[in-house]
Amino acid sequence: MNANLNAEVEALRGRGGSVSAGSFGVGDLFVQPIWLAKSLPHWDFAVSYGFYAPVGKYNTNTVSLPVVGPVTVESSDNLGYGFWTHQFQGAVAWYPMANKGTAVIAALTYETNGKKEDFDLTPGDNLTLNWGISQFLPLKKDMSLLLEVGPAGYDTWQITHDSGSAATNTLDQVHAVGGQLGLTYLPWVLSVNLHGFYDYLAEDRFQGGSFGITIAKKF
């Protein structure tokens, strides 16, 4: 992960204050020991369970505020979230055509979170809807190389309140739209997928853009 923060601080706006921080390294680890799927001529269904282990860089600092005194805050250049998360997911794909070259996909994910390390906060549970439309296009006559294109997006809602002394009453949410572009080489059963999203609405979260790459190989 690469985290960069360059933001104006509301409390310092009158004096032109700003915060700048950055960090690069390994993020939290996702492990998915259970993944069950069923395939039909025009439908695919899947259910899964996984968890996030807080192995990414995560630190807290103690700062002194006027009147309030010493306060523990999270470091601005953290790469991990500092807590365990259990994830339950159900997904469905619909293929209008028998060759499955076109797919309409949706996945619903429920996340329940543990307490943060060295910080009195247990984040509330989240519900996320991921969606996308995928279209495969052959780049070779023998169908060995396929191009994948299509729009995609996600919507995340915090559905339970945070707990702990650092908790607030705000339920955060974020909504994004974007797309994906990928290549699949069938003889190697190898695919590379690029995806990017823009957050068009966010509450109690940073709002911006994200880009990622996924490499998958079937053995």
LINPE-V160346 format. One record per helix or strand of 3 or more residues. SS is the DSSP state (helix for helix, strand for strand). FROM is the first residue (numbers start at 1). TO is the last residue. Records with the same first field share a line. If there is no record, write none. Layout:
# LINPE-V160346
SS = FROM-TO  FROM-TO
This chain:
# LINPE-V160346
strand = 2-8  18-24  29-39  43-53  60-65  69-74  85-94  102-113  126-138  145-158  173-185  190-203  209-217
helix = 10-15  186-188
